[in-house]
Structures are given as C-alpha cells and as structure tokens.
Amino acid sequence: MRGAKPKSNILHLVNGNPSPEIDEIYAMAKSAGALGGKLMGAGGGGFMMLFAPPQTHARIREKLKKFLHVPFRFDNEGSRIIYYQTNT
C-alpha cells in the first residue's frame, strides 16, 4: 500500500532512484524549521514545497538561498499562474 510508506522514503526518490542532493536540501530545510516537504513536478525539473510555521520562513529562505524561491499563496479560485519568469 503506497500510502503506508514513510514520507522520507518517498521524498528522496527521483525516477525511482535515491537522490542525495534532494535529501540534503530537505535536511537543510528541516534543520531551519520546516515540518515537512513534498516534491512536485516532472520531467527536467520540479519544485520542493515546504510546510513550515510562519516564524521559520525567513530562516529557511536564508538556509536555502542558493535555490530559487517561488512565492505562492492559496486561494479559492484555483491555479492561475501557468508560467513563471524571474525578474533578473
């Protein structure tokens, strides 16, 4: 039963293979205050969404500053962003 697998075993698998880089990023986020995470996306890229108390957000962003931070929010209207471009 897939739902019974521990999240840590599911999180670090990429294409069915362990990914030390993802494990390291996740460990960094957890050490900065994240309570959990989820890999999202497919193909040549993706995102790691983190769940954390608001008071830890700045510390997590600082710890992961070499990675792209894509702010998002939840609303009741559904997804509206289909393309994201950095302002560089």
CORGI-V888560 format. One line per field, one symbol per residue. psi: psi as a letter, one per 40 degrees, with the letter a starting at -180 (. if undefined). A space follows every 50 residues. Layout:
BEGIN
psi: ???
END
This chain:
BEGIN
psi: hdeeiidddddehhfeiihddddddddddddeeidiihhiiibeaaihhi hiideedddddddfeeihhhiiiiaeeahehehhhif.
END
